[in-house]
Amino acid sequence: MAEPNYSRRCWFTFPTRAQVEQPIIWQMSQRFPAVIFDIRQASVQHEIGIMAVLLSGSEADVKGAIDLLRSKGVTVEPIEKSVVEG
């Protein structure tokens, strides 16, 4: 059984207008309803979007959500703890 208290702090980068204009976070929430997402910071323009997000849930669901985002063209990178805490 997967650990339900798994969490990842990530930067999501939406690199083009196509990604910015799509409801990708909503799509993720529909496909992985057990994943809790907490948007900590966001800057969204017409051509690019960057978000700091905490994803929590089972390890399999969180990793699945990240894979879905990447399949939609979103760059997902880990946030170093010092950046979040600082």
CORLIN-V835587 format. One record per pair of residues at least 12 apart in sequence whose C-alpha atoms are under 10 Angstrom apart, sorted by the first residue. I is the first residue (numbers start at 0). J is the second residue. Records with the same first field share a line. If there is no record, write none. Layout:
# CORLIN-V835587
I->J, J
This chain:
# CORLIN-V835587
0->57, 58, 59
1->56, 57, 58, 59, 60
2->56, 57, 58, 59
3->33, 34, 55, 56, 57, 58, 59, 60, 61
4->55, 56, 57, 58
5->34, 54, 55, 56, 57, 58, 59, 60, 61, 62
6->34, 35, 36, 53, 54, 55, 56, 57, 58, 61, 62
7->36, 52, 53, 54, 55, 56, 58, 61, 62, 65, 76, 77, 78
8->36, 37, 38, 39, 51, 52, 53, 54, 55, 75, 76, 77, 78, 79, 80, 83
9->38, 39, 50, 51, 52, 53, 54, 65, 74, 75, 76, 77, 78, 79
10->38, 39, 40, 41, 49, 50, 51, 52, 53, 73, 74, 75, 76, 77, 78, 79
11->41, 48, 49, 50, 51, 52, 65, 68, 69, 73, 74, 75, 76, 77, 78
12->41, 42, 43, 47, 48, 49, 50, 51, 68, 69, 72, 73, 74, 75, 76
13->43, 44, 46, 47, 48, 49, 50, 68, 69, 71, 72, 73, 74, 75
14->46, 47, 48, 49, 72, 73, 74
15->44, 45, 46, 47, 48, 72, 73
16->44, 45, 46, 47, 48
17->45, 46, 47, 71, 72
18->45, 46, 47, 48, 68, 71, 72, 73
19->43, 44, 45, 46, 47, 48, 49, 73
20->44, 45, 46, 47, 48
21->71
23->67, 68, 71, 72, 73
24->36, 64, 67, 68
26->64, 67, 68, 71
27->63, 64, 65, 66, 67, 68
28->64
30->60, 63, 64, 67
31->56, 60, 61, 63, 64, 67
32->56, 60, 64
33->55, 56, 57, 60, 61
34->53, 54, 55, 56, 57, 58, 59, 60, 61, 62, 63, 64
35->52, 53, 54, 55, 56, 57, 60, 61
36->52, 53, 54, 55, 56, 61
37->51, 52, 53, 54, 55
38->50, 51, 52, 53, 54
39->51, 52, 53, 83
40->52
48->73
49->73, 74, 75
50->75
51->75, 76, 77, 78, 83
52->75, 77, 78
53->77, 78
